[in-house]
């Protein structure tokens, strides 16, 4: 019987790990209509199920949700990266086929789908759930206490008797430390979808057992999703009316920029679709100086083009990690949806974000009075760690032989499960 579970409820992917004993873990595997995997894309789809009644919904998660969304255009409600709403006081729920879902409802529904996909492999009787949380949540003016309350509500509904929270980079460090050959001071940089978190920990072996002493942590609500937003803002937003104007009482006014802030956060498009701002946007078309651009904007929202946009942006960003230029292709924009992007341009767009990441790194080093020379290992985890501009933050400060990567999808969940097995768990919890 599993004693401890580690839950990495990620912005992009979710992994649950089970502690088999004090030293070994395994990931829970899921079999959905999209196949079998030990990680699950943090996404939900909702379809009306007429066979079960007018109010019934057929729900899928992960890649199965994406497939349902693609196979049922216009009928399927698709929600991606729901973690980004956790700490937002402004998010008071969203309508899904005339039913209102709060954040805790969405989290509960998602985890219940994972339980169903896991079948007999779902760990029953676990005494302790250890959930990861970022050092700083994503979003404008995030409220971490609100996020924790929402997490608690959702996880309590699933029947977990003992719930703890550990910073995600601390869990990643714990996972990484299992392979250390000697005592070491370790800096972990965890690049998620919504946040970048740093953790500094001293690992020592005493009496054959690993002892860990947390030194400090810091973070910033910037990561891969913000880089995506910069690409969208530069390549897509101008084609759908950003910077254009409309007439009102004989005056020319700018189309409100907040519409494009919502659009650049592609994972929030399905929520934007239900808000008053979208209705207001539609009303501007007849007054717009370039109505065809706003009409294209509305079409993209109406046809739920958020996920195809994410695919196009991710493909270009991935190529730029290894090449000096990449082709951005987003067919719904027509001819304007094929552009060449250079790494130089991309790095200029994210320059301010890189600066803020580096400032967060400085914060943990300065606040703990730790020099770069005294750090023995630097562990980078998360897909954004492959972006050259991000990697250069560490190359400028640390020798290459100190920098390691790995476990991009599983390190946090498995570290959480390992921490859940420890007698000194209170030393690690937030």
Secondary structure, 3 states (H helix, E strand, C coil): CCCEEEEEECCCEEEEEEECCCCCEEECCEEECCEEECCEECEEEEEECCCCCCCCEEEEEHHHHHHHHHHCCCCCEEEECHHHHCCCCCCCCEEECCEEECHHHHHHHHHHHHHHHHHHHCCCCCCEEEEEECCCCCCCCCCHHHHHHHHHHHHHHCCCCCEEEEEHHHHHHHHHHCCCCCCEEEEEEEECCCCEEEEEEEEEEECCEEEEEEEEEEEECCCHHHHHHHHHHHHCHHHHCCCCEEEECCEEEECCCHHHHHHHCHHHHHHHCCCHHHHHHHHCHHHECCHHHHHHHHHHHHCCCHHHHHHHHHHHHHHHCCCCEEEEECHHHHHHHEEEEEHHHHHHHCHHHHHHHHHHHHHHHHHCCCCHHHCCEEEEECHHHHCHHHHHHHHCCCCHHHEEECCCCCHHHHHHHHHHCCCCHHHCCC
